[in-house]
Amino acid sequence: MTTVVRVPEELSARVPAEQRGPGLERDAVRLLVSRGTAVSHHAFAELPCLLRAGDLLVVNTSPTLAAAVDGRVGHARVVVHFSTRGDDGRWAVELREPDGNGTTRARAGTPAGSEVRLPGGVRLVLEEPLSARGERLRWARASADVGGLLREHGRPIRYSYTERDQPLSVYQTVFALPPADGAGSAEMPSAARPFTARLVAELVSRGVQFAPVTLHTGVSSAEAHEPPYAERFAVPEASARLINNVKAGDGRVIAVGTTAVRAVESAAGDDGVVRAAEGWTELVVTPERGVRVVDGLVTGLHEPEASHLLMLEAVAGRAAVDRSYEEALRGLYLWHEFGDVHLILPEEGPHAEHCESNSR
């Protein structure tokens, strides 16, 4: 694990970029760029001149769900975080309790067989834990369609470092596509949040390509920073072919977010060839496992305990991650889903000379 120190509370991004001042858009965040241990500072809007024609951005099309719903267990108020829908129609859920500030805190274990009363007369019965790792997430069976419940009574999952509740639209990325089965992510694939339609158009005009994949991310642990559980993913045939073509040429495959890395690496064979795939992935990308496909990564800034940092080390190496996080702290970059962004490029990769560093 990296030697990143704890992130000061004042560096948590409390509101989205577009709410920090008049005339701002989602892309009004900073972009830390690292090539090996070399680091430069930019605005996110400069991304098109940091990439080159022939590069490929792998993007996650999973939409964000309004996955938090108020309920009661007996007389106690709880908040249910709906994490992942199973193939049998059950949902993996986490029960939390209100903390009095509009957010939630961990709740002591609620045993199997417990019933949660939800709005609209819906009943949720808790069953066995999702895995042997612990009882934070449990399978549960609802008495009615959970998709309808979330649309009618759900709100986006919100963590304590944010300032206030936000509408679901704030948590959708420009790449989100609602699937026919109503599935989605419990938490936003946030690395893609700063992309705007205008920025995507500029990237395309410069010869940067896009490969859509899907990974529906579940609820991460706000307290324990566990490795990810199994998640549903899909890499379509067209995207697999495009990725392989870029790998065979001079372009670079750059994943937008750790979810995109997990999806595409789950579809890669030992030979590094990506094949169309869908289903569940339990892959955890570590430095020991390494990456077979991804050359670079667009990602947010992660807490020191987060398992995501192991993935960053797999892509860039420990020295590069340590150096970039030292610079992020020194430069007062903002953390979390509404925060600033980190672009990891291969050390040997050339970049456009006219895209000058914007240190601040």
Secondary structure, DSSP 8 states (H G I E B T S, - for coil): --------GGGB--S-GGGSSTT--TT-SEEEEEETTEEEEEEGGGHHHHS-TT-EEEEE---B---EEEEEETTEEEEEEEEEE-TTS-EEEEEEEE-SSSSEEE-----TT-EEE-GGG-EEEEEEEEETTEEEEEEEEESS-HHHHHHHH-B----TTSSS---GGGG--TT----TT---BSS--GGGTT--HHHHHHHHHTT-EEEEEEEE-----TTT------EEEEE-HHHHHHHHHHHHTT--EEEESHHHHHHHHHTB-TTS-B--EEEEE-----TTT--SS-SEEEEE---TT-THHHHHHHHH-HHHHHHHHHHHHHTT--BSTTS-EEEEE-TT----TTS-----
